[in-house]
Amino acid sequence: MRSFMRFLGFLLLALAASACGEGSKAASPGPGTSASDAPLSVLVFSKTAAYRHDSIPDGIAALMSASTDAGYTMTASEDSSLFTDDGLAPLDVVVFLSTTGDILDDDQQAAFERFIMSGKGFVGIHSASDTEYDWAFYGGLVGAYFREHPDIQQATLDVEDASHPTMLGIPSPWTRTDEWYAFQSNPRPNVDVLMTLDESSYMPGTATMGDDHPITWCHDYEGGRAFYTALGHTSESYSDPIFVGLLTRAIQWAGGRL
């Protein structure tokens, strides 16, 4: 019986390790992403060089509050000089919260690439996909670049991968109001799509994605973990416990704690 229980435990661990989609491998644990009792160290980075969202302060406040409840440490900054090997070393996850435009120089980009390749985590929120269009590594990390959006309106989301830990507690279908992004390419070939947007449930702009419109996804990337959601334009999003819970679990997953 003891041997059987030990085998069952190994089996459950193996199943958990494959949580980011069939055929993908869990990121190799690097500094800060190994399963441990140490609290995650997270940076919320919200620098903008183009459009600036009014919801950024609300997003920072919500993530800070959630981090306290979840037991990890978090700082918020728009200082790109933090993106050095030494500056990033204490961190486990970097969150790009509604960033826009070119926000890091070449040396800072190289340091962030090394951070990800060392096994660390990235979470992109909303216009993180409207950021750094000329940085190929980042384009692969975020998964797809923003193309356009219609007016803010209500729409319906469908959970596609209910087995993923970030999807815990997310209703399907999920009807909410936000700014609905269409992307320059469909990320599906390279990521695990977690939620899709039902284009029949709202009035899309001229750039539609048709029947397959991913809106939230994750993937293992160059040794690290990346999660992206296009949700989060409105200030009201950050008073929605379902959405804030999604972001909290995304940070924990990117940091190797789920």
C-alpha positions as CSV (number, residue, x, y, z in Angstrom):
1,M,0.0,0.0,0.0
2,R,2.8,2.4,0.9
3,S,4.4,1.8,-2.5
4,F,1.1,2.4,-4.3
5,M,0.6,5.7,-2.5
6,R,4.1,6.8,-3.4
7,F,3.4,6.0,-7.0
8,L,0.1,7.9,-6.9
9,G,1.9,10.9,-5.5
10,F,4.5,10.9,-8.3
11,L,1.7,10.5,-10.9
12,L,-0.2,13.6,-9.5
13,L,3.0,15.7,-9.6
14,A,3.7,14.6,-13.2
15,L,0.1,15.7,-14.2
16,A,0.6,19.1,-12.5
17,A,3.8,19.7,-14.3
18,S,2.1,19.5,-17.7
19,A,-0.6,22.0,-16.7
20,C,0.3,24.5,-19.5
21,G,-1.0,22.5,-22.3
22,E,-0.5,19.2,-24.2
23,G,2.9,18.8,-25.7
24,S,4.5,21.7,-23.8
25,K,7.1,21.2,-21.1
26,A,7.1,23.0,-17.7
27,A,9.8,25.6,-17.4
28,S,13.0,24.4,-15.9
29,P,13.1,25.9,-12.4
30,G,15.5,28.7,-12.2
31,P,16.3,31.1,-9.3
32,G,13.0,32.1,-7.9
33,T,10.8,29.7,-9.8
34,S,11.6,26.5,-7.9
35,A,8.8,25.2,-5.8
36,S,9.5,26.5,-2.3
37,D,8.0,28.2,0.7
38,A,9.8,31.4,0.0
39,P,7.5,34.2,-1.0
40,L,7.5,35.4,-4.5
41,S,9.2,38.7,-5.3
42,V,7.3,40.6,-8.0
43,L,7.8,43.9,-9.9
44,V,4.8,45.6,-11.4
45,F,6.2,47.7,-14.3
46,S,3.8,50.3,-15.8
47,K,6.0,52.6,-17.9
48,T,4.4,54.1,-21.0
49,A,5.9,55.7,-24.0
50,A,2.6,56.0,-26.0
51,Y,-1.0,55.9,-24.8
52,R,-1.4,55.9,-21.0
53,H,-4.3,54.1,-19.4
54,D,-6.1,55.9,-16.6
55,S,-6.6,52.5,-14.9
56,I,-2.9,52.0,-14.1
57,P,-3.2,53.3,-10.5
58,D,-6.2,51.1,-9.9
59,G,-4.3,48.1,-11.3
60,I,-1.3,48.7,-9.1
61,A,-3.5,49.2,-6.0
62,A,-5.4,46.0,-6.7
63,L,-2.3,43.9,-7.4
64,M,-0.6,45.3,-4.2
65,S,-3.6,44.4,-2.1
66,A,-3.8,40.9,-3.6
67,S,-0.1,40.3,-3.1
68,T,-0.5,40.9,0.6
69,D,-3.4,38.5,0.8
70,A,-1.5,35.9,-1.2
71,G,1.7,36.3,0.9
72,Y,4.2,37.5,-1.7
73,T,6.2,40.7,-1.9
74,M,5.5,43.3,-4.6
75,T,6.9,46.6,-5.7
76,A,5.7,49.0,-8.4
77,S,7.9,51.2,-10.6
78,E,8.3,52.9,-13.9
79,D,12.0,53.1,-13.6
80,S,13.5,51.2,-16.6
81,S,17.0,51.5,-15.0
82,L,15.9,48.6,-12.8
83,F,16.3,46.3,-15.8
84,T,19.9,45.2,-15.2
85,D,21.2,41.8,-14.1
86,D,21.6,43.0,-10.6
87,G,18.3,44.9,-10.5
88,L,16.3,41.9,-11.8
89,A,18.1,39.2,-9.8
90,P,16.0,39.3,-6.6
91,L,12.8,39.1,-8.6
92,D,10.7,36.0,-9.6
93,V,8.1,37.7,-11.8
94,V,7.9,40.9,-13.7
95,V,4.4,42.2,-14.6
96,F,4.0,44.6,-17.5
97,L,0.8,46.5,-16.5
98,S,-0.7,48.3,-19.5
99,T,2.8,49.3,-20.8
100,T,3.0,51.0,-24.2
101,G,5.6,51.9,-26.8
102,D,9.4,51.5,-26.5
103,I,10.2,51.4,-22.8
104,L,13.5,49.6,-22.6
105,D,16.8,50.3,-24.3
106,D,19.0,47.6,-25.8
107,D,21.0,46.9,-22.6
108,Q,17.8,46.7,-20.6
109,Q,16.2,44.4,-23.1
110,A,19.2,42.1,-23.0
111,A,19.0,42.0,-19.2
112,F,15.3,41.1,-19.3
113,E,16.0,38.4,-21.8
114,R,18.6,36.8,-19.5
115,F,16.0,37.1,-16.6
116,I,13.5,35.1,-18.6
117,M,16.0,32.6,-19.8
118,S,17.1,31.9,-16.2
119,G,13.7,30.5,-15.5
120,K,11.8,33.5,-14.3
121,G,8.3,34.7,-15.1
122,F,6.4,37.3,-17.0
123,V,2.8,38.5,-16.8
124,G,1.5,40.9,-19.4
125,I,-1.8,42.8,-18.9
126,H,-3.8,44.5,-21.6
127,S,-1.6,46.9,-23.6
128,A,1.5,44.9,-22.7
129,S,0.8,43.7,-26.3
130,D,1.0,47.3,-27.5
131,T,4.6,47.5,-26.4
132,E,8.1,47.0,-28.0
133,Y,7.0,46.2,-31.5
134,D,10.6,46.0,-32.8
135,W,11.9,43.6,-30.1
136,A,11.6,40.1,-31.4
137,F,12.2,38.3,-28.1
138,Y,9.5,40.3,-26.5
139,G,7.1,39.6,-29.3
140,G,7.5,35.9,-28.8
141,L,7.2,36.3,-25.0
142,V,3.9,38.3,-25.0
143,G,2.6,36.0,-27.8
144,A,1.0,38.5,-30.2
145,Y,0.9,42.2,-30.9
146,F,-2.1,44.5,-30.6
147,R,-3.8,45.5,-33.9
148,E,-6.9,47.5,-33.0
149,H,-10.0,47.6,-30.8
150,P,-13.6,48.8,-31.1
151,D,-15.4,50.9,-28.5
152,I,-15.6,49.6,-24.9
153,Q,-18.6,47.3,-24.7
154,Q,-19.9,44.1,-23.1
155,A,-18.8,40.8,-24.6
156,T,-18.7,37.1,-23.7
157,L,-15.6,35.0,-23.0
158,D,-15.3,31.3,-23.0
159,V,-12.8,29.3,-20.9
160,E,-11.0,26.9,-23.2
161,D,-8.5,25.3,-20.8
162,A,-10.4,24.8,-17.5
163,S,-7.7,22.5,-16.2
164,H,-5.1,25.3,-16.0
165,P,-4.7,26.6,-12.5
166,T,-5.1,30.2,-13.5
167,M,-8.7,29.4,-14.7
168,L,-9.9,28.3,-11.2
169,G,-13.1,30.2,-10.4
170,I,-13.5,31.7,-13.9
171,P,-17.1,31.3,-15.1
172,S,-17.7,30.1,-18.6
173,P,-19.3,31.8,-20.4
174,W,-18.1,35.0,-18.7
175,T,-19.8,38.2,-19.6
176,R,-18.0,41.5,-18.8
177,T,-17.3,45.0,-20.1
178,D,-13.8,45.8,-21.4
179,E,-11.8,47.0,-24.4
180,W,-11.6,44.1,-26.8
181,Y,-8.3,43.7,-28.6
182,A,-7.8,42.1,-32.0
183,F,-4.2,41.0,-32.7
184,Q,-1.8,41.2,-35.7
185,S,-1.6,37.4,-35.6
186,N,-3.3,34.5,-33.9
187,P,-1.0,33.3,-31.1
188,R,-2.6,29.8,-30.9
189,P,0.2,27.9,-32.7
190,N,2.7,29.0,-30.1
191,V,0.8,29.2,-26.8
192,D,-1.8,27.4,-24.6
193,V,-5.0,29.4,-25.2
194,L,-6.9,29.7,-21.9
195,M,-9.8,31.9,-22.9
196,T,-11.3,33.0,-26.2
197,L,-13.6,36.0,-27.1
198,D,-16.9,35.3,-28.7
199,E,-17.0,37.9,-31.6
200,S,-20.7,37.3,-32.1
201,S,-21.4,38.7,-28.6
202,Y,-20.2,42.3,-29.4
203,M,-19.6,44.7,-32.3
204,P,-16.0,44.2,-33.4
205,G,-13.9,46.7,-35.3
206,T,-12.7,46.4,-38.8
207,A,-10.0,44.0,-37.7
208,T,-11.8,40.8,-36.7
209,M,-10.3,37.5,-35.8
210,G,-13.3,35.4,-36.6
211,D,-14.3,32.2,-34.9
212,D,-10.9,31.8,-33.1
213,H,-10.2,34.9,-31.1
214,P,-7.8,34.1,-28.2
215,I,-7.8,36.7,-25.4
216,T,-5.9,35.1,-22.6
217,W,-3.0,32.6,-22.9
218,C,0.2,31.2,-21.4
219,H,3.3,29.4,-22.5
220,D,6.8,28.3,-21.6
221,Y,9.2,30.6,-23.4
222,E,13.0,30.4,-23.6
223,G,13.3,28.7,-20.2
224,G,10.8,30.9,-18.4
225,R,7.0,31.2,-18.1
226,A,4.8,33.8,-19.7
227,F,1.1,34.7,-19.2
228,Y,-0.8,37.3,-21.1
229,T,-4.4,38.6,-20.9
230,A,-5.9,41.4,-23.0
231,L,-8.4,42.2,-20.3
232,G,-7.9,45.1,-17.9
233,H,-8.5,48.4,-19.8
234,T,-11.1,49.8,-17.4
235,S,-10.6,50.9,-13.9
236,E,-13.6,48.8,-12.9
237,S,-11.7,45.7,-13.9
238,Y,-9.5,46.1,-10.9
239,S,-12.5,46.1,-8.5
240,D,-13.7,42.8,-10.0
241,P,-12.6,40.0,-7.7
242,I,-12.8,37.4,-10.5
243,F,-10.4,39.4,-12.7
244,V,-8.0,40.3,-9.8
245,G,-8.1,36.6,-8.8
246,L,-7.1,35.7,-12.3
247,L,-4.1,38.0,-12.2
248,T,-3.1,36.8,-8.8
249,R,-3.0,33.2,-9.9
250,A,-1.2,34.2,-13.1
251,I,1.6,35.7,-11.0
252,Q,1.8,32.6,-8.9
253,W,1.8,30.4,-12.0
254,A,4.5,32.5,-13.7
255,G,6.6,32.3,-10.5
256,G,6.3,28.5,-10.4
257,R,4.1,28.3,-7.4
258,L,1.1,26.7,-9.1
